[in-house]
């Protein structure tokens, strides 16, 4: 290929309409991934995307005005984990952590550990304040002294013994597990909602019935303590409504501009279409050719958008954000979002092609 022919080929590729479609679909890729991941993750039964609770866990809410009531998890029978969520708390720099007091007995769900270890049986009830934190919480909300990390909560420092997390972004990244004994070494608040979780539904039910039986005995002796069963509501991470409206407006605006570009893309080829119609090319052949070219440019833009996202996901600020969480790249999200991109590209390109076919051939050739 000569230098002149290469220059001509590049000019045909890097036209205004091709570049506009390319960059438009690179941006649409982000919105497509957010849409797909939000649907997939929010309908997932995986505890990693449900604040590390099983969807069949049981909840007991305890109210207490008693000065003597102590909730002793060792009196509960079975294999289970017991935790009291302290809610999603605001830390410095507007960051959020999902903190819970934690106790486990026998076999129970343990989060994947990337560094250090999870609590041993002794550490769970130890008076030393210990914690296991998600990798994002560890990076942004921990202090370090003499090579040891500490997590500060309610004015106390908990020594970090492990960091948990999945290979991809998940709810575990902002989870913080405080050991039961360390927290209650300086606290006596046993009121609140307690989550009973386990590896299997039968383990959860057995532990829950044992918990209820224990609380019935407590209430017979202490009338200042009451408890009731609560319905479990999955704790799902979502994009806040304002940000979602901004995403929606931006996505619709980009789609509208892409539609205009598609009209420009087909309009530039109106004369070519008229000539092909006169020669005898069928409408389906011409439509397939133009739509195929539009889809090909769109898919190249999609690949570029994925590459940019993959690079951004290596940075802490992006990966810990809502966009980073919902725009994460997985085989399923790539397959579904690519299908959305192809369908959008076909729909956007077919409309101006059909409009061009309705245009009088003689006027197109002038």
Order of alpha helices (4+ residues) and beta strands (2+ residues): alpha-alpha-beta-beta-beta-beta-alpha-beta-alpha-beta-beta-beta-beta-alpha-beta-alpha-beta-alpha-alpha-alpha-alpha-alpha-alpha-alpha
